[in-house]
Amino acid sequence: MMMFRIYYYLYRGLLKVPMPDGEMISIPGLPLLKVLELPCFVSEVESFSHYLKLLVNQFSNIEKADWVLFNTFDELEPEVLNWMAKLWRVRTIEPTIPSKYLDKRIEGDNDYGLNIFDTKRVECMDWLNAKEDNSVIYVSMGSMAVLKQEQMEEVAGALLGCDYNFLWVVRQTEENKIPSTFHNDISTSPGSEKGLVVTWSPQLGVLSHPAFGCFVTHCGWNSMMESLSLGVPMIAFPQWSDQPTNAKCVEDLWKVGIRVKVEEDGILRKNELESCIKAAMEGEKGKEMKKNASKWKELAVQAVSEGGSSDKNVEELLEALKEKKVKESGNGNDKG
């Protein structure tokens, strides 16, 4: 929803691109943003002009929409929601993760329906079940980010150097970037089976497991929403798209995470990641993050529970669709 407001400001000419590097961007409902904390389609407009045009042009006919639905929930972005509600018929419908992890109202609603990696699921969960509570770091950069060889080496070094177990998801296309000695280093490091590297993990099952202490994430919206809904603190390592702005909100607006500091070449160094892991797992900021993460989890559950904000919005939408169908049938427009 916050991204929507940024793009609307561009559509109305309230923001201009390109923006000078030192400029601070003030948009109601969002933290004060540096240029590099905006979506990359805005901050790097020269590289993504076609993407930005597509995103901005969505407002050209939005007035014709009966509903504008957002994958968020009221309590997460109230100021932006209130502003949008004055312009359009806006409703929030998130979180849409399976009922098992939230309100538990729908029997058998345990996953997204994708079970093509059952062997990986068993491997991950068996490994986690042998770990103590709050002892594991989860690392996943999503399905699209491509890290440099140098970056993979820095992440590997940090995971080996930290005092915690880790589950690291590395897509098959990225596996060749893992240092050649890494798997052997895991098996010989202090502590039994310090780390597990997989090409896929059952992310909801992983994030909801008590063994996890924090999530090193690219801050894609879906991963971020799952983490918020399940009460897991985050270490934000954004890559592109809306992720820089998401990471800013994770740290400064919702206060459930730490954003890593990268060097001028964009590389996150081993020592920085180790420091962030330690802060998230041990420090005072980590305690605050865990407390706030629990608060957002409770609010997410309330949103989708009976009578909650998202629950009511979905019910309202369904009733409106039923009424429209009845009217169309009555007018002889039902085409079957």
PyMOL commands that set and color helices and strands:
alter all, ss='L'
color gray80, all
select helices_A, chain A and resi 2-11+35-37+40-43+49-64+78-85+99-101+118-129+149-161+172-177+182-188+203-207+221-230+243-253+270-281+284-304+309-330
alter helices_A, ss='H'
color red, helices_A
select strands_A, chain A and resi 24-25+33-34+68-70+90-92+136-140+165-169+195-198+212-217+234-236+257-259
alter strands_A, ss='S'
color yellow, strands_A
deselect
rebuild
show_as cartoon
